Amino acid sequence: MACTKADGSLTQMAKDLLLALQNPVPLHTLCPTLQVPLYRIRSSVRELQSLGFVKEVDDGNQYVATPLGLEHARK
Amino acid sequence: MDNVQNNYPRLPRIGELAPEFEAPTTHGVIRLSDFRGTWLILFSHPADFTPVCTTEFMAFAEIHPKLREMNCELMGLSIDSVYSHISWVRNIEEKTGVKIQFPVIADLGFEVATKYGMIMPGESKTETSRCVFVIDDKGVLRSMIYYPLTTGRNTDEILRLIQALQTHEKHKVATPANWRPGDKVIVPPPATQDAAEERMADASLEKIDWYFSKKSL
């Protein structure tokens, strides 16, 4: 999994992504902020969503970190 | 008829949506649809830790920054494990200083290779040939290149191909043989007699004949 390390903790990129999702935003707006290509953001958000750390809003047009996701991002 | 040939599905076709897939890569699990909104060069190589493939990876890495400026991403593929890929790209960086920053699909199950017709059984039943698929920002397959195991590809040509396709997209023109950015482009030929008459009267174009006109962008 690209967002988690072998010990189960989040990678730095995953943490940065979650913190960037404190408020609902379209994913493409994160590219210049995080300096990460869109395909990687989409792939990572899908993984974080499967962990319950991100949820989609506005019919999938925006995504936001869940309280659980933010809790893990701040560890 | 060789039964092996009957077991391989048809090649994908230019102008159709590229076959969707989800695959493990060196950047995590990626879907083709993750690239919507950007162009993608999906390319295969026969095997990690082989010399021709290594030169190709270095050449692709060299054009990667230019491709990104053109809203185009790269993704490689071979029938090797993700651990082999990671080890190989680290070896390339260690030995040559070239950092590979694009994802590489580990297609151990032959899933993507089968969907894209990357296996040429006359060459090898277990390795992909050197295939290149250009997929646009809407997921449509725009061009394909197939090279044999023996012959490394020309990444200048692949870059030129993207430039030509994007020029067509932007200006609705065709590009002549050996076209380079800055060269004149081909104006689509008229499809009616009236249009042909109008074309011949158009002084703004360089005309060889009514069906063959060029212009500068």
Interface residues (C-beta under 8 A of the other chain):
Chain A: M1 A2 C3 H28 P37 L38 Y39 R40 R42 S43 S44 R46 E47
Chain B: H27 G28 V29 I30 R31 D34 F35 G37 T38 R68 E73
